[in-house]
């Protein structure tokens, strides 16, 4: 009997590859929705709002599928949360972001998105609370803008 060929693609490697595929698709849809469906690009798209919602829905679907393929880490959680923010589902976004912060208490991107969700939901005192509790150097330009908008000194 001939020996079976061996492969480096064991079950774990295939799951990681599938997670990567789903994450990449989710990011492509999210970036299209938040980039090309916004001014000035949306003019060429026709119904940019409907197209944006379609791509946000596709992004969320891909990110949620990636949660099933591999146990979600901070990247998956913040991708789902970012999509929820653009869908206007701020409480759902914060649920994911709170999980990401529990996994990695120093993950700046999660704090930025929490503050952004409160800002978009017009809850300035909640934004200020997040900004005051973040103690690491701020590297994300949009996060820096929130510190400036709310006149909160940035940690060093």
C-alpha positions in Angstrom: 0.0 0.0 0.0 1.2 3.5 -0.9 1.7 5.9 2.0 -0.8 8.8 2.1 0.8 12.1 1.2 1.3 14.4 4.2 0.3 18.0 4.1 1.3 21.1 6.2 -2.4 22.1 5.9 -3.8 20.5 9.0 -7.2 21.4 10.3 -5.9 24.4 12.4 -4.0 25.8 9.4 -7.1 25.5 7.2 -9.2 27.2 9.8 -6.6 30.1 10.1 -6.6 30.4 6.3 -10.5 30.5 6.2 -10.4 33.1 9.0 -8.0 35.2 7.0 -10.2 34.9 3.9 -13.3 35.9 5.8 -11.5 38.8 7.5 -10.1 40.1 4.2 -13.5 40.0 2.6 -15.0 41.7 5.6 -12.4 44.4 5.5 -12.8 44.9 1.7 -16.6 45.4 2.2 -16.0 47.7 5.2 -13.4 49.8 3.4 -15.7 50.1 0.3 -18.6 51.1 2.5 -16.7 53.7 4.5 -14.5 55.0 1.7 -16.0 54.8 -1.7 -19.6 55.3 -0.5 -18.6 58.6 1.0 -18.0 62.0 -0.6 -16.7 62.7 -3.1 -16.7 59.1 -4.5 -20.4 58.3 -4.0 -21.5 60.5 -6.9 -20.5 57.8 -9.4 -22.3 55.0 -7.5 -25.9 56.0 -7.9 -27.7 55.0 -4.7 -24.6 55.3 -2.5 -26.6 54.9 0.8 -28.1 51.6 -0.3 -24.7 50.4 -1.6 -23.1 51.4 1.7 -25.7 49.4 3.7 -25.2 46.4 1.4 -21.5 46.4 1.9 -21.7 47.0 5.6 -24.1 44.0 5.9 -21.7 41.9 3.8 -18.8 43.0 6.0 -20.7 42.1 9.2 -21.6 38.7 7.7 -18.0 37.9 6.9 -16.7 39.1 10.3 -19.4 37.1 12.1 -18.6 34.0 10.1 -14.9 34.4 11.0 -16.0 34.3 14.7 -17.2 30.8 14.1 -14.1 29.6 12.3 -11.6 30.7 15.0 -12.2 31.9 18.6 -12.5 35.6 18.2 -9.5 37.8 19.2 -9.2 41.5 19.5 -9.0 42.0 15.7 -12.2 40.1 15.0 -14.0 41.8 17.8 -13.0 45.3 16.8 -13.8 44.6 13.1 -17.3 43.5 14.1 -17.6 46.6 16.4 -16.4 49.0 13.7 -19.0 47.6 11.4 -21.7 48.0 14.0 -20.6 51.6 14.6 -21.1 52.4 10.9 -24.5 50.7 11.0 -25.4 53.0 13.9 -25.7 50.1 16.3 -23.5 51.6 19.0 -24.5 49.4 22.0 -23.7 46.3 19.9 -20.4 47.8 19.0 -19.5 48.5 22.6 -20.3 45.0 23.7 -17.6 43.7 21.3 -15.2 46.4 22.2 -15.6 45.7 26.0 -14.7 42.1 25.2 -11.6 43.2 23.2 -10.5 45.4 26.0 -10.9 42.6 28.5 -8.6 40.4 26.3 -6.1 43.2 25.7 -6.5 46.1 28.2 -3.9 48.2 26.3 -5.5 47.9 22.8 -5.7 51.5 21.7 -7.9 50.8 18.7 -10.7 49.4 20.9 -10.6 52.5 23.2 -10.7 54.7 20.1 -13.8 52.9 18.8 -15.6 53.0 22.2 -15.0 56.8 22.3 -16.1 57.0 18.7 -19.3 55.1 19.4 -20.2 57.4 22.2 -19.3 60.5 20.1 -21.5 59.3 17.2 -24.3 58.6 19.6 -24.0 62.2 20.9 -23.0 61.2 24.4 -20.1 63.6 25.2 -19.8 62.8 28.9 -19.3 59.1 28.0 -16.6 60.1 25.4 -14.9 62.2 28.1 -15.0 59.3 30.5 -13.3 57.0 27.9 -10.7 59.6 27.1 -9.9 60.2 30.7 -9.4 56.5 31.4 -7.1 55.9 28.5 -3.5 56.1 29.9 -1.2 55.0 27.1 0.4 57.2 24.3 -2.1 58.0 21.6 -1.0 57.0 18.1 -4.2 56.8 16.1 -4.8 60.2 14.4 -8.6 60.0 14.7 -8.3 59.2 18.4 -6.1 62.2 18.8 -8.8 64.3 17.2 -11.3 63.1 19.8 -9.0 64.2 22.6 -8.7 67.6 20.9 -12.4 67.9 20.2 -13.2 67.3 23.9 -10.2 69.3 25.1 -8.8 66.4 27.1 -5.0 66.3 27.5 -3.5 63.3 25.8 -1.5 60.8 27.9 2.2 60.6 27.3 
